Amino acid sequence: MGMSEYYGVADEQESLATLHRALELGITFFDTADLYGPFTNERLVGNVLRSRRSQVIIATKFGFEHDSQGKRIGINGRPEYVRRACDDSLKRLGVDYIDLYYQHRVDPKVPIEETVGAMHELVQAGKVRYLGLSEAGPQTIRRAFRVHPITALQTEYSLWSHEPEAEILPTVGELGIGFVPYSPLGRGFLTGKMTCIDDLAADDFRHMLPRFSGENFVKNLELVEHLKVLAKSKSATPGQLALAWIQSKGEDIVPIPGTTQREHLEENVAALDIMLTPSEIADIEAIMPLNIALGTRYSELGMQRVGL
């Protein structure tokens, strides 16, 4: 996502180099969406991955409808839009099929059965291999699953966002659905590299997120300072510790830490070598238990779009 918008101006050449480096390091799972850009991120990712098509898994998402000029119209889960969005994503990616196709956000105006029914047709047509949902609630997941098997659920999950542990993780575990945590580094906050809000570019969308605002930012920063102490004892960075913690939660959990730089990518990949003991996991969770972060994940409007 950050390679195309939201986190300030990205360096396209460094983004391309980072994607190539990811392939060199053995990364095979790449996540994009038509929303990112909008549209431009799928082209960027497709330019690198289409020549390695048989070696990678490409996931993309639909749901936030835009007009041809890129202006957002709203969330759309209508069957005719699902079909059109898929065809458009295939063209931008430059591939014949999408491995994992997510509904980016549930459309409250359209029964999930209708949306997933249209996604099911894409599987039958050979345009999509597997289906996913993003930020869907437990009952929606179950209803969707009755129409077509759901392979993955993508939801925010990190040391400062434990919410999926209550109902989401038990639900996907019961149904055999893989769990894909996005923002496992708290949108960069858990890396310990931020010191003040002015570290972010003026157009960085994190300025609009309550956790990055005012006193919330200051208090949340104190949590990361404690994490730094634990990380140092493991000869790791706070971000690596945050990723190792998620990795410890199960083999059916596959986090997708985003980055725009090779240096950060290599740091993230190195987290796979960190093994945490039960005692160390308990120490980490004592610092960052449920609901410890101040401020919601999104603005009020954004929070209305999750857990439906």
C-alpha positions in Angstrom: 0.0 0.0 0.0 2.7 2.4 1.0 4.4 2.0 -2.3 1.6 3.9 -3.9 -0.1 6.3 -1.4 -1.1 7.0 2.2 2.3 7.2 3.8 3.7 10.2 2.0 5.6 10.2 -1.3 7.1 6.9 -2.2 10.2 6.3 -4.3 9.1 4.1 -7.2 12.6 2.9 -8.1 13.2 1.8 -4.5 9.8 0.2 -4.4 10.6 -1.9 -7.4 14.0 -2.8 -6.0 12.2 -3.8 -2.7 9.9 -6.1 -4.6 12.8 -7.7 -6.5 14.7 -8.1 -3.2 11.6 -9.8 -1.7 11.7 -12.4 -4.4 15.4 -12.9 -3.8 14.7 -13.6 -0.1 12.1 -16.2 -1.0 8.9 -14.2 -0.3 6.1 -15.7 -2.3 2.9 -14.0 -1.0 2.2 -10.4 -2.2 -0.8 -8.4 -1.2 -2.2 -5.4 -3.1 -5.7 -3.9 -3.8 -7.4 -1.7 -6.4 -7.8 0.9 -3.7 -4.1 1.5 -3.4 -3.3 4.5 -5.7 -6.1 4.0 -6.6 -5.2 1.4 -9.3 -1.5 2.2 -9.5 -0.3 -0.4 -7.0 -1.7 -3.3 -8.9 0.2 -2.1 -12.0 3.4 -1.7 -10.0 3.2 -5.1 -8.4 2.1 -6.8 -11.6 5.2 -5.3 -13.5 7.5 -7.3 -11.2 5.5 -10.4 -10.5 3.9 -11.4 -13.8 7.2 -12.8 -15.1 7.4 -15.0 -12.0 3.7 -15.9 -12.1 4.1 -19.6 -11.3 6.3 -18.9 -8.3 4.2 -16.4 -6.4 0.8 -16.0 -4.8 -0.9 -12.7 -5.7 -3.7 -11.4 -3.5 -5.7 -8.3 -4.3 -9.0 -6.8 -3.1 -12.1 -5.0 -4.3 -14.8 -3.1 -2.6 -14.0 0.6 -2.6 -15.4 1.7 -5.9 -13.8 4.7 -7.7 -14.7 6.4 -10.9 -12.3 6.5 -13.9 -10.6 9.6 -12.5 -9.8 7.8 -9.2 -12.4 9.6 -7.1 -13.9 7.4 -4.5 -17.6 6.6 -4.9 -18.1 4.3 -1.9 -18.2 0.6 -0.8 -19.8 -1.6 -3.4 -20.5 -5.3 -3.0 -23.0 -5.7 -5.8 -22.4 -8.7 -8.1 -22.1 -6.7 -11.3 -19.4 -4.6 -9.6 -17.6 -7.6 -8.3 -17.3 -9.0 -11.8 -16.2 -5.7 -13.3 -13.6 -5.0 -10.5 -12.0 -8.4 -11.0 -11.6 -8.0 -14.8 -10.1 -4.5 -14.2 -7.6 -5.9 -11.6 -6.6 -8.8 -14.0 -5.8 -6.2 -16.7 -3.8 -4.0 -14.3 -1.8 -6.9 -12.9 -1.3 -8.4 -16.3 -2.2 -11.9 -15.3 -4.7 -14.5 -16.2 -5.9 -15.3 -12.7 -5.8 -13.9 -9.2 -4.7 -16.4 -6.5 -6.6 -14.9 -3.6 -9.4 -12.4 -4.1 -10.7 -10.5 -1.1 -13.7 -8.3 -0.5 -11.9 -5.3 1.0 -14.9 -4.2 3.2 -18.3 -5.7 3.6 -21.0 -3.7 1.9 -23.9 -3.3 4.5 -26.3 -2.7 1.7 -25.7 -6.0 -0.1 -26.3 -9.4 1.5 -22.9 -11.2 1.8 -24.4 -14.2 0.1 -24.9 -12.1 -3.1 -21.3 -10.8 -3.1 -19.7 -14.1 -2.4 -22.0 -15.7 -4.9 -20.5 -13.5 -7.5 -17.0 -14.2 -6.2 -17.9 -17.9 -6.5 -18.7 -17.4 -10.2 -15.2 -15.9 -10.7 -13.7 -19.1 -9.3 -15.8 -21.2 -11.6 -14.7 -19.0 -14.5 -11.0 -19.6 -13.7 -10.4 -15.9 -13.0 -9.8 -16.4 -9.2 -8.5 -19.4 -7.3 -9.4 -18.7 -3.7 -11.7 -16.3 -1.9 -11.1 -14.0 1.1 -12.8 -11.4 3.3 -11.3 -8.4 5.0 -12.5 -7.0 8.3 -15.6 -9.1 8.3 -17.4 -10.0 11.5 -17.9 -13.6 12.8 -21.5 -14.0 11.6 -20.7 -12.6 8.2 -17.8 -15.0 7.8 -20.1 -17.9 8.6 -22.7 -16.8 6.1 -20.1 -16.3 3.4 -18.6 -19.7 4.1 -21.9 -21.4 3.4 -21.9 -20.0 -0.1 -18.2 -20.8 -0.9 -15.2 -21.8 1.2 -13.3 -18.8 2.5 -9.6 -19.4 2.4 -8.4 -16.3 4.3 -9.5 -13.5 6.5 -7.5 -10.3 6.5 -7.9 -8.1 9.6 -5.7 -5.8 11.5 -3.8 -7.6 14.3 -0.8 -6.6 16.2 0.6 -6.0 19.7 -1.6 -2.9 20.0 -4.6 -4.5 18.2 -5.5 -7.7 20.0 -9.3 -7.5 19.2 -9.4 -10.5 16.8 -8.5 -12.8 19.7 -12.0 -12.5 21.2 -14.2 -13.9 18.4 -12.4 -13.7 15.0 -9.5 -16.1 15.7 -11.8 -18.7 17.2 -14.2 -18.4 14.3 -11.6 -18.8 11.5 -9.9 -21.6 13.5 -13.1 -23.5 13.7 -13.8 -23.1 10.0 -10.2 -23.8 8.9 -9.7 -20.3 7.4 -6.2 -18.8 7.3 -5.7 -15.5 9.1 -3.7 -12.7 7.5 -2.9 -9.9 9.9 -2.3 -6.5 8.2 -0.5 -3.7 9.9 1.3 -6.2 12.2 3.8 -3.4 13.0 1.0 -0.9 14.0 1.5 1.1 10.8 5.2 1.5 11.6 4.6 2.6 15.2 5.9 -0.6 16.8 9.2 -0.4 15.0 10.3 2.2 17.5 11.6 4.5 14.7 9.0 7.2 15.3 9.8 9.8 17.9 7.2 12.5 17.3 4.3 13.0 15.0 6.4 15.5 12.9 8.3 12.4 11.7 5.4 11.8 9.3 5.0 13.7 6.0 2.3 16.3 6.0 0.1 14.3 3.7 0.6 11.0 5.6 -2.9 9.6 6.4 -1.7 8.5 9.9 -2.3 12.1 10.9 -6.0 11.2 10.7 -5.8 8.1 12.9 -6.6 8.6 16.6 -3.7 6.5 17.8 -1.3 8.9 16.2 -3.0 12.1 17.5 -1.9 14.4 20.3 -1.6 12.8 23.8 -2.5 9.4 22.4 0.7 9.4 20.4 2.8 10.4 23.4 1.3 7.7 25.6 1.5 5.0 23.0 5.2 5.9 22.5 5.8 4.9 26.1 4.6 1.4 25.3 7.2 1.1 22.6 10.0 2.2 24.9 9.2 -0.8 27.1 9.2 -3.0 24.0 12.6 -1.7 23.1 14.0 -3.0 26.4 12.7 -6.5 25.7 13.9 -6.5 22.1 17.4 -5.5 23.2 17.6 -8.6 25.4 16.9 -10.7 22.3 19.4 -8.8 20.1 16.4 -7.7 18.0 14.5 -4.6 17.1 11.1 -3.8 18.5 9.6 -4.4 15.1 11.2 -7.8 14.9 9.8 -8.7 18.3 6.3 -7.6 17.2 6.5 -9.8 14.2 8.0 -12.8 16.1 5.1 -12.4 18.6 2.5 -12.8 15.7 4.5 -15.7 14.2 4.2 -17.5 17.6 0.4 -17.5 17.4 0.1 -20.3 14.9 1.1 -21.6 11.5 -2.3 -20.6 10.1 -1.4 -17.0 10.8 0.5 -15.2 8.0 1.3 -11.5 8.7 1.9 -9.1 5.8 4.2 -6.3 7.1 4.3 -3.6 4.4 7.4 -1.6 3.5 8.8 0.6 0.8 12.5 0.1 1.5 14.9 -2.9 1.1 16.5 -2.2 4.5 13.2 -2.5 6.3 12.2 -5.5 4.3 15.4 -7.4 5.3 14.8 -6.4 9.0 11.3 -7.8 8.8 12.4 -11.1 7.2 15.0 -11.6 9.9 12.2 -11.7 12.4 11.5 -15.3 11.2 14.7 -16.4 12.9 13.5 -15.2 16.4 12.0 -17.8 18.6 10.1 -16.7 21.7 9.7 -18.8 24.8 6.4 -18.9 26.6 7.9 -16.6 29.3 9.0 -14.1 26.7 5.6 -14.1 25.1 4.0 -13.5 28.5 6.4 -10.6 29.1 5.5 -9.0 25.8 1.8 -9.3 26.4 2.2 -7.9 29.9 3.5 -4.7 28.2 0.9 -4.6 25.5 -2.3 -6.4 26.7 -5.7 -6.0 25.1 -7.0 -2.4 24.8 -3.7 -0.9 26.0 -3.3 1.4 23.0 -4.9 4.8 23.3 -7.2 5.8 20.4 -9.1 3.7 17.9 -7.6 2.1 14.9 -9.4 4.3 12.4 -11.5 7.5 12.5 -15.1 7.2 13.5 -16.2 6.6 9.8 -13.4 4.0 9.4 -14.5 2.1 12.5 -18.0 1.9 11.1 -16.7 -0.1 8.2 -15.0 -2.9 10.2 -16.5 -6.0 11.9 -19.7 -6.0 9.8 
